[in-house]
Amino acid sequence: DGDWPLLLLPRTLTVLAQILLLRQRRDKDELKCDCDTACVVIWQRVINTLVKAVLSPPPHHHEQDIEDLNVEHAQLLLFLFHALQLMQKKAVLLSVASALVTVAPVIKTAMHDSQLLHLSRLLLIFDYLMKNLYEAPQALIEQVQWNLFKPSTYESSKECSGVTASNTPATPVNNSSTGASNNLAAATNNTNTASNSSSNSNKMFHVWRDIEENYQKHYQGDDAVMKPKFYTLAPVDTNSQDTPKLDGLACSFVLATPDTIKYTTLYETLVG
């Protein structure tokens, strides 16, 4: 119960992933049907923590005091999401959508920087889920492996800041819930040491490069500033004229569950 810590260092996330995997294996060996419950609970606590941070932000004197969802944490959450059963994925998606509706009234008031920041994290997650609910992108697998597990087959000198590094070796993606668990198992089995570096050159992520670079220049030399700050959870293509593609299952879940969330209300929240 209670708030879930948003800022978790890579070493902590690596241990968390391994614990969840071992628990999942144990529960499956014991033929338990709720082996993914822990991941769902973590997701719900993260969502609740972000909602609370938007609705009732604690007083902060400095931006560095704001606890934010770091990119490695967000990536692991999404990776764990793809290991869930379909109906569990639906529950998480609808929880995020409901969270956006809940915090919508705050947008009409004067908002603190921390509120804008945490709201943006909810929107990033919702955007990702609406586009990738069923299939885990190859880039996500590579990012989790590099940022948290760093197999020995990876070149330690490779520059990976702000790119998907599609030429980096990675476990092939299997989009079923069992396959996602196997991908995590493969990553943990290749673990040497967990990355705990604050250097962007040791991370893989998608980023709004110009905004991020300008922001980091402003706080140059301040080790307390989270890096990266202006990350995204999907590739940024500002030149594309194509209509964004949405996940069919995600759309059906949002459109066909009026007992949980009304689509018209969600639509008005997002465009209002």
Accessible surface in RSA format (square Angstrom, percent):
REM  Atomic radii and reference values for relative SASA: ProtOr
REM  Chains: A
REM  Algorithm: Lee & Richards
REM  Probe-radius: 1.40
REM  Slices: 20
REM RES _ NUM      All-atoms   Total-Side   Main-Chain    Non-polar    All polar
REM                ABS   REL    ABS   REL    ABS   REL    ABS   REL    ABS   REL
RES ASP A   1   171.00 119.8 120.18 119.6  50.82 120.2  41.59  97.9 129.41 129.1
RES GLY A   2    57.43  70.8   0.00   N/A  57.43  70.8  39.86 109.4  17.56  39.3
RES ASP A   3    77.16  54.0  57.30  57.0  19.86  47.0  21.48  50.5  55.68  55.5
RES TRP A   4    32.52  13.0  31.09  15.0   1.43   3.4  31.11  16.6   1.40   2.3
RES PRO A   5    60.27  43.9  53.82  49.1   6.45  23.4  59.72  49.3   0.55   3.4
RES LEU A   6     4.99   2.8   4.97   3.6   0.02   0.1   4.97   3.5   0.02   0.1
RES LEU A   7    81.19  45.2  66.32  47.4  14.87  37.4  66.32  46.6  14.87  40.0
RES LEU A   8    22.24  12.4  21.08  15.1   1.16   2.9  22.24  15.6   0.00   0.0
RES LEU A   9    97.74  54.4  96.99  69.4   0.75   1.9  96.99  68.1   0.75   2.0
RES PRO A  10     7.90   5.8   7.90   7.2   0.00   0.0   7.90   6.5   0.00   0.0
RES ARG A  11   123.79  52.0 123.79  63.1   0.00   0.0  49.31  67.4  74.48  45.1
RES THR A  12    67.13  47.7  61.89  62.7   5.24  12.5  39.52  53.1  27.61  41.7
RES LEU A  13     0.00   0.0   0.00   0.0   0.00   0.0   0.00   0.0   0.00   0.0
RES THR A  14     5.68   4.0   5.68   5.8   0.00   0.0   5.68   7.6   0.00   0.0
RES VAL A  15    75.21  49.5  75.20  68.1   0.01   0.0  75.20  65.3   0.01   0.0
RES LEU A  16    31.35  17.5  29.25  20.9   2.10   5.3  31.13  21.9   0.22   0.6
RES ALA A  17     0.00   0.0   0.00   0.0   0.00   0.0   0.00   0.0   0.00   0.0
RES GLN A  18    55.87  31.2  55.24  40.4   0.64   1.5  16.38  34.9  39.49  29.9
RES ILE A  19    97.10  55.3  95.91  71.5   1.19   2.9  96.52  69.5   0.58   1.6
RES LEU A  20    15.61   8.7  11.38   8.1   4.23  10.6  11.66   8.2   3.95  10.6
RES LEU A  21    10.07   5.6   8.35   6.0   1.71   4.3  10.07   7.1   0.00   0.0
RES LEU A  22   111.05  61.8 106.16  75.9   4.89  12.3 106.67  74.9   4.38  11.8
RES ARG A  23   111.00  46.6 107.62  54.9   3.38   8.1  21.19  29.0  89.81  54.4
RES GLN A  24    15.92   8.9  15.82  11.6   0.10   0.2   4.13   8.8  11.79   8.9
RES ARG A  25   105.55  44.3 102.78  52.4   2.77   6.6  45.83  62.6  59.72  36.2
RES ARG A  26   119.02  50.0 113.79  58.0   5.22  12.4  54.79  74.9  64.23  38.9
RES ASP A  27     6.77   4.7   6.77   6.7   0.00   0.0   0.00   0.0   6.77   6.7
RES LYS A  28    81.94  40.0  70.96  43.5  10.98  26.1  58.50  52.7  23.44  25.0
RES ASP A  29   119.92  84.0  89.55  89.1  30.37  71.8  30.82  72.5  89.10  88.9
RES GLU A  30    94.56  54.3  68.28  51.7  26.29  62.6  39.60  76.6  54.96  44.9
RES LEU A  31   164.08  91.4 132.80  95.0  31.27  78.6 139.14  97.7  24.94  67.1
RES LYS A  32    99.22  48.4  86.01  52.8  13.21  31.5  52.10  46.9  47.12  50.2
RES CYS A  33   135.11 102.2  96.21 107.3  38.89  91.4  47.64 120.7  87.47  94.3
RES ASP A  34    76.99  53.9  70.26  69.9   6.72  15.9  24.99  58.8  51.99  51.9
RES CYS A  35    17.82  13.5  11.24  12.5   6.57  15.4   0.00   0.0  17.82  19.2
RES ASP A  36     5.17   3.6   4.11   4.1   1.06   2.5   0.88   2.1   4.30   4.3
RES THR A  37    55.97  39.8  54.88  55.6   1.09   2.6  48.21  64.8   7.75  11.7
RES ALA A  38    15.36  14.1   8.51  13.1   6.85  15.6  13.83  19.5   1.53   4.1
RES CYS A  39    10.62   8.0  10.21  11.4   0.41   1.0   0.22   0.6  10.40  11.2
RES VAL A  40    37.22  24.5  36.89  33.4   0.33   0.8  36.89  32.1   0.33   0.9
RES VAL A  41    72.04  47.4  70.30  63.6   1.74   4.2  72.04  62.6   0.00   0.0
RES ILE A  42    12.23   7.0  12.23   9.1   0.00   0.0  12.23   8.8   0.00   0.0
RES TRP A  43     1.66   0.7   1.66   0.8   0.00   0.0   1.66   0.9   0.00   0.0
RES GLN A  44    69.51  38.9  68.81  50.3   0.70   1.7  34.39  73.2  35.12  26.6
RES ARG A  45    58.88  24.7  58.47  29.8   0.40   1.0  15.66  21.4  43.21  26.2
RES VAL A  46     0.00   0.0   0.00   0.0   0.00   0.0   0.00   0.0   0.00   0.0
RES ILE A  47     3.61   2.1   3.61   2.7   0.00   0.0   3.61   2.6   0.00   0.0
RES ASN A  48    80.19  55.3  74.39  71.9   5.80  14.0  25.75  62.0  54.45  52.6
RES THR A  49    13.99  10.0  12.81  13.0   1.18   2.8  12.56  16.9   1.43   2.2
RES LEU A  50     0.00   0.0   0.00   0.0   0.00   0.0   0.00   0.0   0.00   0.0
RES VAL A  51    20.47  13.5  20.47  18.5   0.00   0.0  20.47  17.8   0.00   0.0
RES LYS A  52   111.64  54.5 107.55  66.0   4.09   9.7  70.66  63.6  40.98  43.7
RES ALA A  53    12.91  11.9   9.83  15.2   3.09   7.0  12.47  17.6   0.45   1.2
RES VAL A  54     0.35   0.2   0.35   0.3   0.00   0.0   0.35   0.3   0.00   0.0
RES LEU A  55    74.54  41.5  52.11  37.3  22.43  56.4  52.13  36.6  22.41  60.3
RES SER A  56    73.46  62.1  59.51  79.4  13.94  32.1  33.43  71.2  40.02  56.1
RES PRO A  57    34.37  25.0  15.65  14.3  18.72  68.1  15.65  12.9  18.72 116.4
RES PRO A  58    70.96  51.7  60.93  55.5  10.04  36.5  66.73  55.1   4.24  26.3
RES PRO A  59   126.68  92.3  99.90  91.1  26.77  97.3 111.34  91.9  15.34  95.3
RES HIS A  60    65.55  35.8  30.83  21.4  34.72  88.8  25.93  26.7  39.62  46.1
RES HIS A  61   163.78  89.5 132.98  92.4  30.79  78.8  90.70  93.5  73.08  85.0
RES HIS A  62   119.61  65.4 111.93  77.8   7.67  19.6  73.99  76.2  45.62  53.1
RES GLU A  63    55.64  31.9  43.05  32.6  12.59  30.0  21.45  41.5  34.19  27.9
RES GLN A  64    66.00  36.9  38.38  28.1  27.61  65.7  23.30  49.6  42.69  32.4
RES ASP A  65    77.50  54.3  55.01  54.8  22.50  53.2  20.19  47.5  57.31  57.2
RES ILE A  66    18.50  10.5   6.91   5.1  11.59  27.9   7.06   5.1  11.44  31.0
RES GLU A  67    79.79  45.8  72.59  54.9   7.19  17.1  32.08  62.1  47.70  38.9
RES ASP A  68     2.75   1.9   1.98   2.0   0.77   1.8   1.98   4.7   0.77   0.8
RES LEU A  69     1.13   0.6   1.13   0.8   0.00   0.0   1.13   0.8   0.00   0.0
RES ASN A  70     7.11   4.9   7.11   6.9   0.00   0.0   4.50  10.8   2.61   2.5
RES VAL A  71     0.92   0.6   0.38   0.3   0.53   1.3   0.38   0.3   0.53   1.4
RES GLU A  72     3.60   2.1   3.20   2.4   0.40   0.9   0.68   1.3   2.92   2.4
RES HIS A  73     0.97   0.5   0.97   0.7   0.00   0.0   0.79   0.8   0.18   0.2
RES ALA A  74     1.62   1.5   0.54   0.8   1.08   2.5   1.36   1.9   0.26   0.7
RES GLN A  75     5.28   3.0   5.28   3.9   0.00   0.0   2.62   5.6   2.66   2.0
RES LEU A  76     1.19   0.7   1.19   0.9   0.00   0.0   1.19   0.8   0.00   0.0
RES LEU A  77     3.17   1.8   3.17   2.3   0.00   0.0   3.17   2.2   0.00   0.0
RES LEU A  78     1.55   0.9   1.55   1.1   0.00   0.0   1.55   1.1   0.00   0.0
RES PHE A  79     3.52   1.8   3.49   2.2   0.03   0.1   3.49   2.1   0.03   0.1
RES LEU A  80     4.90   2.7   4.85   3.5   0.06   0.1   4.90   3.4   0.00   0.0
RES PHE A  81     0.00   0.0   0.00   0.0   0.00   0.0   0.00   0.0   0.00   0.0
RES HIS A  82     2.86   1.6   2.81   2.0   0.05   0.1   2.41   2.5   0.46   0.5
RES ALA A  83     7.31   6.7   5.93   9.1   1.38   3.1   5.93   8.3   1.38   3.7
RES LEU A  84     1.47   0.8   0.32   0.2   1.15   2.9   0.32   0.2   1.15   3.1
RES GLN A  85    92.31  51.6  91.02  66.5   1.29   3.1  36.57  77.8  55.74  42.3
RES LEU A  86    68.08  37.9  60.56  43.3   7.52  18.9  61.43  43.1   6.65  17.9
RES MET A  87   113.86  59.0 107.00  70.8   6.87  16.4  83.78  71.2  30.09  39.9
RES GLN A  88    41.90  23.4  39.53  28.9   2.36   5.6  21.96  46.7  19.94  15.1
RES LYS A  89     6.49   3.2   6.49   4.0   0.00   0.0   0.89   0.8   5.60   6.0
RES LYS A  90    52.07  25.4  52.07  32.0   0.00   0.0  12.01  10.8  40.06  42.7
RES ALA A  91    49.82  45.8  41.53  64.1   8.30  18.9  48.32  68.0   1.51   4.0
RES VAL A  92     4.21   2.8   2.92   2.6   1.29   3.1   4.21   3.7   0.00   0.0
RES LEU A  93     0.00   0.0   0.00   0.0   0.00   0.0   0.00   0.0   0.00   0.0
RES LEU A  94    10.31   5.7   9.99   7.1   0.33   0.8  10.31   7.2   0.00   0.0
RES SER A  95    26.93  22.8  18.37  24.5   8.56  19.7   7.56  16.1  19.38  27.1
RES VAL A  96     0.10   0.1   0.10   0.1   0.00   0.0   0.10   0.1   0.00   0.0
RES ALA A  97     0.00   0.0   0.00   0.0   0.00   0.0   0.00   0.0   0.00   0.0
RES SER A  98    36.60  30.9  34.38  45.9   2.22   5.1  31.27  66.6   5.34   7.5
RES ALA A  99     5.96   5.5   1.42   2.2   4.54  10.3   5.62   7.9   0.34   0.9
RES LEU A 100     3.46   1.9   2.60   1.9   0.86   2.2   2.60   1.8   0.86   2.3
RES VAL A 101    40.71  26.8  35.60  32.2   5.11  12.3  35.60  30.9   5.11  13.9
RES THR A 102    71.03  50.5  55.56  56.3  15.47  36.9  40.05  53.8  30.98  46.8
RES VAL A 103     0.61   0.4   0.53   0.5   0.08   0.2   0.53   0.5   0.08   0.2
RES ALA A 104    21.52  19.8  18.95  29.2   2.56   5.8  19.15  27.0   2.37   6.3
RES PRO A 105    86.65  63.2  78.14  71.2   8.52  31.0  82.30  67.9   4.35  27.1
RES VAL A 106    19.62  12.9  18.08  16.4   1.54   3.7  19.62  17.0   0.00   0.0
RES ILE A 107    77.47  44.1  62.02  46.2  15.45  37.2  62.02  44.7  15.45  41.9
RES LYS A 108   188.88  92.1 149.24  91.6  39.63  94.4 100.56  90.5  88.32  94.1
RES THR A 109    82.77  58.9  66.25  67.2  16.52  39.4  68.53  92.1  14.24  21.5
RES ALA A 110   104.93  96.5  69.26 106.9  35.67  81.1  80.45 113.3  24.48  64.8
RES MET A 111    38.75  20.1   9.57   6.3  29.17  69.5   5.90   5.0  32.85  43.5
RES HIS A 112   117.61  64.3 113.03  78.6   4.58  11.7  66.24  68.3  51.36  59.8
RES ASP A 113   103.63  72.6  94.76  94.3   8.86  21.0  24.05  56.6  79.57  79.4
RES SER A 114     4.63   3.9   3.88   5.2   0.76   1.7   2.08   4.4   2.55   3.6
RES GLN A 115    10.34   5.8  10.34   7.6   0.00   0.0   0.00   0.0  10.34   7.8
RES LEU A 116    91.92  51.2  87.24  62.4   4.67  11.7  87.74  61.6   4.18  11.2
RES LEU A 117    24.24  13.5  20.54  14.7   3.71   9.3  23.96  16.8   0.28   0.8
RES HIS A 118     7.42   4.1   7.42   5.2   0.00   0.0   7.37   7.6   0.06   0.1
RES LEU A 119    17.11   9.5  17.11  12.2   0.00   0.0  17.11  12.0   0.00   0.0
RES SER A 120    39.61  33.5  38.02  50.7   1.60   3.7  36.25  77.2   3.36   4.7
RES ARG A 121     7.24   3.0   6.60   3.4   0.65   1.5   1.19   1.6   6.06   3.7
RES LEU A 122     0.07   0.0   0.07   0.0   0.00   0.0   0.07   0.0   0.00   0.0
RES LEU A 123    73.15  40.7  70.40  50.4   2.76   6.9  70.76  49.7   2.40   6.4
RES LEU A 124    37.38  20.8  35.69  25.5   1.69   4.2  36.36  25.5   1.02   2.7
RES ILE A 125     2.59   1.5   2.59   1.9   0.00   0.0   2.59   1.9   0.00   0.0
RES PHE A 126    15.73   7.9  15.73   9.7   0.00   0.0  15.73   9.5   0.00   0.0
RES ASP A 127    56.05  39.3  52.19  51.9   3.86   9.1  20.34  47.9  35.71  35.6
RES TYR A 128     2.14   1.0   2.09   1.2   0.05   0.1   2.14   1.6   0.00   0.0
RES LEU A 129     0.00   0.0   0.00   0.0   0.00   0.0   0.00   0.0   0.00   0.0
RES MET A 130    19.57  10.1  19.57  13.0   0.00   0.0  19.57  16.6   0.00   0.0
RES LYS A 131    73.41  35.8  56.07  34.4  17.34  41.3  21.50  19.4  51.90  55.3
RES ASN A 132    26.62  18.4  25.07  24.2   1.54   3.7   1.54   3.7  25.07  24.2
RES LEU A 133     0.00   0.0   0.00   0.0   0.00   0.0   0.00   0.0   0.00   0.0
RES TYR A 134   103.98  48.5 103.88  59.1   0.10   0.3  61.08  45.9  42.90  52.9
RES GLU A 135    99.01  56.8  98.37  74.4   0.64   1.5  19.76  38.2  79.25  64.7
RES ALA A 136     7.16   6.6   2.96   4.6   4.20   9.6   2.96   4.2   4.20  11.1
RES PRO A 137    43.63  31.8  32.28  29.4  11.35  41.3  43.63  36.0   0.00   0.0
RES GLN A 138    77.16  43.1  69.27  50.6   7.89  18.8  47.79 101.7  29.37  22.3
RES ALA A 139    17.61  16.2  13.49  20.8   4.13   9.4  14.73  20.7   2.89   7.7
RES LEU A 140     7.78   4.3   6.46   4.6   1.32   3.3   6.94   4.9   0.84   2.3
RES ILE A 141     1.62   0.9   1.55   1.2   0.08   0.2   1.55   1.1   0.08   0.2
RES GLU A 142     5.30   3.0   5.30   4.0   0.00   0.0   0.00   0.0   5.30   4.3
RES GLN A 143     6.05   3.4   6.05   4.4   0.00   0.0   0.00   0.0   6.05   4.6
RES VAL A 144     1.12   0.7   0.76   0.7   0.36   0.9   1.12   1.0   0.00   0.0
RES GLN A 145     3.70   2.1   3.70   2.7   0.00   0.0   1.46   3.1   2.25   1.7
RES TRP A 146     2.13   0.9   2.13   1.0   0.00   0.0   2.13   1.1   0.00   0.0
RES ASN A 147     2.05   1.4   0.60   0.6   1.45   3.5   1.35   3.3   0.69   0.7
RES LEU A 148     1.08   0.6   1.08   0.8   0.00   0.0   1.08   0.8   0.00   0.0
RES PHE A 149     0.00   0.0   0.00   0.0   0.00   0.0   0.00   0.0   0.00   0.0
RES LYS A 150    47.16  23.0  44.55  27.3   2.62   6.2  39.64  35.7   7.53   8.0
RES PRO A 151     8.30   6.0   5.29   4.8   3.01  10.9   5.29   4.4   3.01  18.7
RES SER A 152    88.34  74.7  58.91  78.6  29.43  67.8  34.64  73.8  53.71  75.2
RES THR A 153   100.72  71.6  76.83  77.9  23.89  56.9  77.94 104.7  22.78  34.4
RES TYR A 154    17.29   8.1   5.10   2.9  12.19  31.7   5.13   3.9  12.17  15.0
RES GLU A 155   104.97  60.3  97.76  74.0   7.21  17.2  39.56  76.5  65.42  53.4
RES SER A 156   104.32  88.2  79.74 106.4  24.58  56.6  49.55 105.5  54.76  76.7
RES SER A 157   102.95  87.0  69.36  92.6  33.60  77.4  54.00 115.0  48.95  68.6
RES LYS A 158    47.55  23.2  36.72  22.5  10.83  25.8  23.61  21.2  23.94  25.5
RES GLU A 159   117.79  67.6  99.36  75.2  18.43  43.9  58.63 113.4  59.16  48.3
RES CYS A 160     0.00   0.0   0.00   0.0   0.00   0.0   0.00   0.0   0.00   0.0
RES SER A 161    27.01  22.8  21.08  28.1   5.92  13.6   9.22  19.6  17.78  24.9
RES GLY A 162    12.96  16.0   0.00   N/A  12.96  16.0   0.30   0.8  12.66  28.4
RES VAL A 163    59.66  39.3  55.29  50.1   4.36  10.5  59.66  51.8   0.00   0.0
RES THR A 164    41.46  29.5  38.73  39.3   2.73   6.5  17.80  23.9  23.66  35.8
RES ALA A 165    12.92  11.9   2.28   3.5  10.65  24.2  10.45  14.7   2.47   6.5
RES SER A 166    94.84  80.1  72.23  96.4  22.61  52.1  37.44  79.7  57.40  80.4
RES ASN A 167   116.71  80.5  85.51  82.6  31.21  75.1  46.94 113.0  69.77  67.4
RES THR A 168     4.53   3.2   0.16   0.2   4.38  10.4   0.18   0.2   4.35   6.6
RES PRO A 169    71.28  52.0  59.11  53.9  12.17  44.3  71.28  58.9   0.00   0.0
RES ALA A 170    30.92  28.4   0.15   0.2  30.77  70.0   6.08   8.6  24.84  65.8
RES THR A 171    30.66  21.8  24.58  24.9   6.07  14.5  22.05  29.6   8.61  13.0
RES PRO A 172   106.18  77.4  97.24  88.6   8.94  32.5 102.03  84.2   4.15  25.8
RES VAL A 173    42.42  27.9  13.82  12.5  28.61  68.9  13.86  12.0  28.56  77.5
RES ASN A 174    74.84  51.6  68.94  66.6   5.90  14.2  18.03  43.4  56.81  54.9
RES ASN A 175    47.14  32.5  38.50  37.2   8.64  20.8  10.39  25.0  36.75  35.5
RES SER A 176    53.31  45.0  44.74  59.7   8.57  19.7  44.44  94.6   8.87  12.4
RES SER A 177    22.93  19.4  16.13  21.5   6.80  15.7   4.97  10.6  17.96  25.2
RES THR A 178    77.64  55.2  77.17  78.2   0.47   1.1  49.07  65.9  28.57  43.2
RES GLY A 179     0.70   0.9   0.00   N/A   0.70   0.9   0.29   0.8   0.40   0.9
RES ALA A 180     3.03   2.8   2.90   4.5   0.13   0.3   2.97   4.2   0.05   0.1
RES SER A 181     8.58   7.3   7.35   9.8   1.23   2.8   7.83  16.7   0.75   1.1
RES ASN A 182    85.57  59.0  80.61  77.9   4.95  11.9  23.38  56.3  62.19  60.1
RES ASN A 183     5.11   3.5   4.72   4.6   0.40   1.0   0.08   0.2   5.04   4.9
RES LEU A 184     7.03   3.9   7.03   5.0   0.00   0.0   7.03   4.9   0.00   0.0
RES ALA A 185    12.41  11.4  12.41  19.1   0.00   0.0  12.41  17.5   0.00   0.0
RES ALA A 186    29.54  27.2  23.08  35.6   6.46  14.7  28.81  40.6   0.73   1.9
RES ALA A 187     0.70   0.6   0.70   1.1   0.00   0.0   0.70   1.0   0.00   0.0
RES THR A 188    16.99  12.1   7.55   7.7   9.44  22.5   5.95   8.0  11.03  16.7
RES ASN A 189   111.22  76.7  77.68  75.1  33.54  80.8  26.37  63.5  84.85  82.0
RES ASN A 190    70.47  48.6  61.97  59.9   8.50  20.5   9.11  21.9  61.37  59.3
RES THR A 191    40.67  28.9  18.31  18.6  22.37  53.3  18.31  24.6  22.37  33.8
RES ASN A 192    89.92  62.0  61.85  59.8  28.07  67.6  24.40  58.7  65.52  63.3
RES THR A 193    98.64  70.2  93.37  94.7   5.27  12.6  68.52  92.0  30.11  45.5
RES ALA A 194    13.28  12.2   4.55   7.0   8.72  19.8   4.57   6.4   8.71  23.1
RES SER A 195    11.96  10.1   3.80   5.1   8.16  18.8   8.56  18.2   3.41   4.8
RES ASN A 196    71.70  49.4  44.48  43.0  27.22  65.6  11.21  27.0  60.49  58.5
RES SER A 197    40.07  33.9  27.21  36.3  12.85  29.6  27.08  57.7  12.99  18.2
RES SER A 198    80.85  68.3  70.99  94.7   9.86  22.7  41.14  87.6  39.71  55.6
RES SER A 199    47.68  40.3  38.66  51.6   9.02  20.8  33.43  71.2  14.25  20.0
RES ASN A 200    35.14  24.2  30.59  29.6   4.55  11.0  14.03  33.8  21.11  20.4
RES SER A 201    39.49  33.4  35.28  47.1   4.20   9.7  20.41  43.5  19.07  26.7
RES ASN A 202    45.47  31.4  45.23  43.7   0.24   0.6   1.56   3.8  43.91  42.4
RES LYS A 203    17.38   8.5  17.38  10.7   0.00   0.0   3.90   3.5  13.48  14.4
RES MET A 204     0.00   0.0   0.00   0.0   0.00   0.0   0.00   0.0   0.00   0.0
RES PHE A 205     2.26   1.1   2.26   1.4   0.00   0.0   2.26   1.4   0.00   0.0
RES HIS A 206    12.95   7.1  10.92   7.6   2.02   5.2   3.53   3.6   9.42  11.0
RES VAL A 207    17.78  11.7   4.45   4.0  13.33  32.1   4.45   3.9  13.33  36.1
RES TRP A 208   102.54  41.1 101.26  49.0   1.28   3.0  88.97  47.4  13.57  22.0
RES ARG A 209   107.83  45.3 101.86  51.9   5.97  14.2  46.08  63.0  61.75  37.4
RES ASP A 210   107.23  75.1 102.55 102.1   4.68  11.1  30.91  72.8  76.32  76.1
RES ILE A 211    86.37  49.1  83.07  61.9   3.30   7.9  85.51  61.6   0.85   2.3
RES GLU A 212     8.40   4.8   8.40   6.4   0.00   0.0   8.40  16.2   0.00   0.0
RES GLU A 213    81.69  46.9  77.28  58.5   4.41  10.5  31.22  60.4  50.47  41.2
RES ASN A 214    94.26  65.0  86.28  83.4   7.98  19.2  25.61  61.6  68.65  66.4
RES TYR A 215    31.78  14.8  25.46  14.5   6.33  16.5  28.87  21.7   2.92   3.6
RES GLN A 216    27.59  15.4  24.71  18.1   2.88   6.9  24.66  52.5   2.92   2.2
RES LYS A 217   143.67  70.1 127.81  78.4  15.86  37.8  79.94  72.0  63.73  67.9
RES HIS A 218   141.57  77.4 110.43  76.8  31.15  79.7  72.76  75.0  68.81  80.1
RES TYR A 219    48.00  22.4  43.79  24.9   4.21  10.9  26.31  19.8  21.69  26.7
RES GLN A 220   154.11  86.2 123.48  90.2  30.63  72.9  39.90  84.9 114.21  86.6
RES GLY A 221    68.61  84.6   0.00   N/A  68.61  84.6  38.56 105.8  30.05  67.3
RES ASP A 222    43.84  30.7  37.16  37.0   6.68  15.8  19.41  45.7  24.43  24.4
RES ASP A 223   129.78  90.9 103.34 102.9  26.43  62.5  36.29  85.4  93.48  93.2
RES ALA A 224    68.95  63.4  37.42  57.7  31.53  71.7  48.69  68.6  20.27  53.7
RES VAL A 225    10.62   7.0   2.53   2.3   8.09  19.5   5.55   4.8   5.07  13.7
RES MET A 226    28.73  14.9  17.61  11.7  11.12  26.5  25.21  21.4   3.52   4.7
RES LYS A 227    57.38  28.0  52.50  32.2   4.88  11.6  14.66  13.2  42.72  45.5
RES PRO A 228     0.48   0.3   0.43   0.4   0.05   0.2   0.43   0.4   0.05   0.3
RES LYS A 229    12.55   6.1  11.92   7.3   0.64   1.5   3.92   3.5   8.63   9.2
RES PHE A 230    73.12  36.6  70.50  43.7   2.61   6.8  73.12  44.3   0.00   0.0
RES TYR A 231     4.13   1.9   0.97   0.6   3.16   8.2   0.61   0.5   3.53   4.3
RES THR A 232    10.01   7.1   8.07   8.2   1.94   4.6   8.07  10.8   1.94   2.9
RES LEU A 233    18.04  10.0   4.40   3.1  13.64  34.3   7.21   5.1  10.83  29.1
RES ALA A 234    21.85  20.1  19.02  29.3   2.84   6.5  20.11  28.3   1.74   4.6
RES PRO A 235    95.74  69.8  75.41  68.7  20.33  73.9  76.63  63.3  19.12 118.8
RES VAL A 236    53.32  35.1  18.52  16.8  34.79  83.8  21.82  19.0  31.50  85.4
RES ASP A 237    95.75  67.1  70.72  70.4  25.03  59.2  32.85  77.3  62.90  62.7
RES THR A 238   101.56  72.2  66.31  67.2  35.25  84.0  51.75  69.5  49.81  75.3
RES ASN A 239   128.20  88.4 111.52 107.8  16.68  40.2  31.40  75.6  96.80  93.6
RES SER A 240    51.77  43.8  24.09  32.2  27.68  63.8  23.49  50.0  28.28  39.6
RES GLN A 241   167.94  93.9 132.24  96.6  35.71  85.0  62.72 133.5 105.22  79.8
RES ASP A 242   117.34  82.2  99.58  99.1  17.76  42.0  27.54  64.8  89.80  89.6
RES THR A 243   116.23  82.7 100.01 101.4  16.22  38.7  67.47  90.6  48.76  73.7
RES PRO A 244    89.79  65.4  69.58  63.4  20.21  73.4  80.82  66.7   8.96  55.7
RES LYS A 245   181.62  88.6 166.12 101.9  15.50  36.9 113.75 102.4  67.86  72.3
RES LEU A 246    96.27  53.6  67.59  48.4  28.68  72.1  68.71  48.3  27.57  74.2
RES ASP A 247    19.22  13.5  11.96  11.9   7.27  17.2   7.95  18.7  11.27  11.2
RES GLY A 248    56.25  69.4   0.00   N/A  56.25  69.4  40.28 110.6  15.96  35.8
RES LEU A 249    63.84  35.6  60.24  43.1   3.60   9.0  60.74  42.7   3.10   8.3
RES ALA A 250     0.00   0.0   0.00   0.0   0.00   0.0   0.00   0.0   0.00   0.0
RES CYS A 251    32.20  24.4  30.93  34.5   1.27   3.0  15.28  38.7  16.93  18.3
RES SER A 252    48.91  41.3  42.68  57.0   6.22  14.3  44.30  94.3   4.61   6.5
RES PHE A 253    18.25   9.1  17.70  11.0   0.55   1.4  18.25  11.1   0.00   0.0
RES VAL A 254     3.74   2.5   3.21   2.9   0.54   1.3   3.21   2.8   0.54   1.5
RES LEU A 255   104.66  58.3  81.58  58.4  23.08  58.0  81.64  57.3  23.02  61.9
RES ALA A 256    74.47  68.5  47.95  74.0  26.52  60.3  54.83  77.2  19.64  52.0
RES THR A 257     9.78   7.0   9.36   9.5   0.42   1.0   9.70  13.0   0.08   0.1
RES PRO A 258    91.29  66.5  79.72  72.7  11.57  42.1  80.99  66.9  10.30  64.0
RES ASP A 259   133.65  93.6  88.39  88.0  45.25 107.0  52.50 123.6  81.15  80.9
RES THR A 260    72.74  51.7  44.87  45.5  27.87  66.4  30.76  41.3  41.98  63.5
RES ILE A 261    11.32   6.4   5.73   4.3   5.59  13.5  11.10   8.0   0.22   0.6
RES LYS A 262   128.66  62.8 124.77  76.6   3.88   9.2  68.04  61.2  60.62  64.6
RES TYR A 263    96.55  45.1  90.42  51.4   6.13  15.9  57.20  43.0  39.35  48.5
RES THR A 264    89.24  63.5  86.82  88.0   2.41   5.8  72.37  97.2  16.87  25.5
RES THR A 265    53.34  37.9  52.19  52.9   1.16   2.8  34.32  46.1  19.02  28.7
RES LEU A 266     2.63   1.5   2.63   1.9   0.00   0.0   2.63   1.8   0.00   0.0
RES TYR A 267   114.93  53.7 113.70  64.7   1.23   3.2  72.60  54.6  42.33  52.2
RES GLU A 268   113.46  65.1 107.60  81.4   5.87  14.0  38.20  73.9  75.27  61.5
RES THR A 269    23.92  17.0   9.68   9.8  14.23  33.9  10.69  14.4  13.23  20.0
RES LEU A 270    78.19  43.5  45.36  32.4  32.83  82.5  48.15  33.8  30.05  80.9
RES VAL A 271    97.10  63.9  61.70  55.9  35.40  85.3  68.36  59.4  28.73  77.9
RES GLY A 272    86.78 107.0   0.00   N/A  86.78 107.0  62.25 170.8  24.53  54.9
END  Absolute sums over single chains surface
CHAIN  1 A    13652.8      11128.6       2524.2       7769.6       5883.2
END  Absolute sums over all chains
TOTAL         13652.8      11128.6       2524.2       7769.6       5883.2
